[in-house]
Amino acid sequence: MTGDDELLQVEQVIERLITRYPSVASADVELTVRTAHKRLAECRIRDFVPLLVEKAARRDLAERTAPVADDVVL
Protein backbone atom coordinates (compact mmCIF):
# COMPACT_ATOMS: atom_id res chain seq x y z
CA MET A 1 0.00 0.00 0.00
CA THR A 2 1.32 3.39 -0.90
CA GLY A 3 1.12 6.39 1.39
CA ASP A 4 -1.47 7.97 -0.90
CA ASP A 5 -3.66 4.85 -0.74
CA GLU A 6 -3.45 4.87 3.04
CA LEU A 7 -4.42 8.53 3.27
CA LEU A 8 -7.34 7.97 0.90
CA GLN A 9 -8.56 5.08 3.03
CA VAL A 10 -8.24 7.16 6.20
CA GLU A 11 -10.37 9.86 4.55
CA GLN A 12 -12.96 7.19 3.76
CA VAL A 13 -12.90 6.09 7.40
CA ILE A 14 -13.65 9.68 8.43
CA GLU A 15 -16.61 9.82 6.04
CA ARG A 16 -18.00 6.48 7.27
CA LEU A 17 -17.72 7.43 10.92
CA ILE A 18 -19.30 10.85 10.40
CA THR A 19 -22.30 8.98 8.97
CA ARG A 20 -22.26 6.36 11.72
CA TYR A 21 -22.05 8.89 14.59
CA PRO A 22 -24.31 11.80 13.59
CA SER A 23 -24.52 13.04 17.18
CA VAL A 24 -20.75 13.71 17.24
CA ALA A 25 -19.46 16.84 15.52
CA SER A 26 -17.71 15.98 12.26
CA ALA A 27 -14.62 17.88 13.41
CA ASP A 28 -14.47 15.65 16.51
CA VAL A 29 -14.79 12.51 14.39
CA GLU A 30 -12.00 13.73 12.13
CA LEU A 31 -9.77 14.56 15.10
CA THR A 32 -10.41 11.12 16.62
CA VAL A 33 -9.49 9.35 13.38
CA ARG A 34 -6.40 11.47 12.77
CA THR A 35 -5.24 10.93 16.36
CA ALA A 36 -5.61 7.16 15.95
CA HIS A 37 -3.71 7.38 12.67
CA LYS A 38 -0.85 9.30 14.30
CA ARG A 39 -0.54 6.62 16.99
CA LEU A 40 0.27 4.14 14.23
CA ALA A 41 2.76 6.36 12.43
CA GLU A 42 5.75 4.20 13.33
CA CYS A 43 4.24 0.87 12.23
CA ARG A 44 6.45 -0.86 9.71
CA ILE A 45 3.71 -2.87 8.03
CA ARG A 46 1.16 -0.38 6.67
CA ASP A 47 -1.39 -2.70 5.02
CA PHE A 48 -3.75 -2.86 7.98
CA VAL A 49 -3.30 0.66 9.33
CA PRO A 50 -6.63 2.02 7.98
CA LEU A 51 -8.49 -0.95 9.49
CA LEU A 52 -6.77 -0.48 12.86
CA VAL A 53 -7.44 3.27 12.73
CA GLU A 54 -11.14 2.67 12.12
CA LYS A 55 -11.38 0.13 14.93
CA ALA A 56 -9.65 2.45 17.41
CA ALA A 57 -11.72 5.46 16.36
CA ARG A 58 -14.99 3.49 16.61
CA ARG A 59 -14.05 2.39 20.10
CA ASP A 60 -13.27 5.95 21.17
CA LEU A 61 -16.42 7.37 19.60
CA ALA A 62 -18.62 4.63 21.05
CA GLU A 63 -17.29 5.42 24.52
CA ARG A 64 -18.16 9.10 24.02
CA THR A 65 -21.68 8.43 22.81
CA ALA A 66 -22.56 5.70 25.32
CA PRO A 67 -25.34 6.76 27.67
CA VAL A 68 -24.15 7.53 31.17
CA ALA A 69 -26.19 6.08 33.99
CA ASP A 70 -27.17 8.64 36.61
CA ASP A 71 -26.30 7.83 40.16
CA VAL A 72 -29.57 7.43 41.96
CA VAL A 73 -29.72 7.62 45.72
CA LEU A 74 -32.63 5.73 47.20
C-alpha positions in Angstrom: 0.0 0.0 0.0 1.3 3.4 -0.9 1.1 6.4 1.4 -1.5 8.0 -0.9 -3.7 4.9 -0.7 -3.4 4.9 3.0 -4.4 8.5 3.3 -7.3 8.0 0.9 -8.6 5.1 3.0 -8.2 7.2 6.2 -10.4 9.9 4.6 -13.0 7.2 3.8 -12.9 6.1 7.4 -13.7 9.7 8.4 -16.6 9.8 6.0 -18.0 6.5 7.3 -17.7 7.4 10.9 -19.3 10.8 10.4 -22.3 9.0 9.0 -22.3 6.4 11.7 -22.0 8.9 14.6 -24.3 11.8 13.6 -24.5 13.0 17.2 -20.8 13.7 17.2 -19.5 16.8 15.5 -17.7 16.0 12.3 -14.6 17.9 13.4 -14.5 15.6 16.5 -14.8 12.5 14.4 -12.0 13.7 12.1 -9.8 14.6 15.1 -10.4 11.1 16.6 -9.5 9.4 13.4 -6.4 11.5 12.8 -5.2 10.9 16.4 -5.6 7.2 16.0 -3.7 7.4 12.7 -0.8 9.3 14.3 -0.5 6.6 17.0 0.3 4.1 14.2 2.8 6.4 12.4 5.7 4.2 13.3 4.2 0.9 12.2 6.4 -0.9 9.7 3.7 -2.9 8.0 1.2 -0.4 6.7 -1.4 -2.7 5.0 -3.8 -2.9 8.0 -3.3 0.7 9.3 -6.6 2.0 8.0 -8.5 -0.9 9.5 -6.8 -0.5 12.9 -7.4 3.3 12.7 -11.1 2.7 12.1 -11.4 0.1 14.9 -9.7 2.5 17.4 -11.7 5.5 16.4 -15.0 3.5 16.6 -14.1 2.4 20.1 -13.3 6.0 21.2 -16.4 7.4 19.6 -18.6 4.6 21.0 -17.3 5.4 24.5 -18.2 9.1 24.0 -21.7 8.4 22.8 -22.6 5.7 25.3 -25.3 6.8 27.7 -24.1 7.5 31.2 -26.2 6.1 34.0 -27.2 8.6 36.6 -26.3 7.8 40.2 -29.6 7.4 42.0 -29.7 7.6 45.7 -32.6 5.7 47.2 
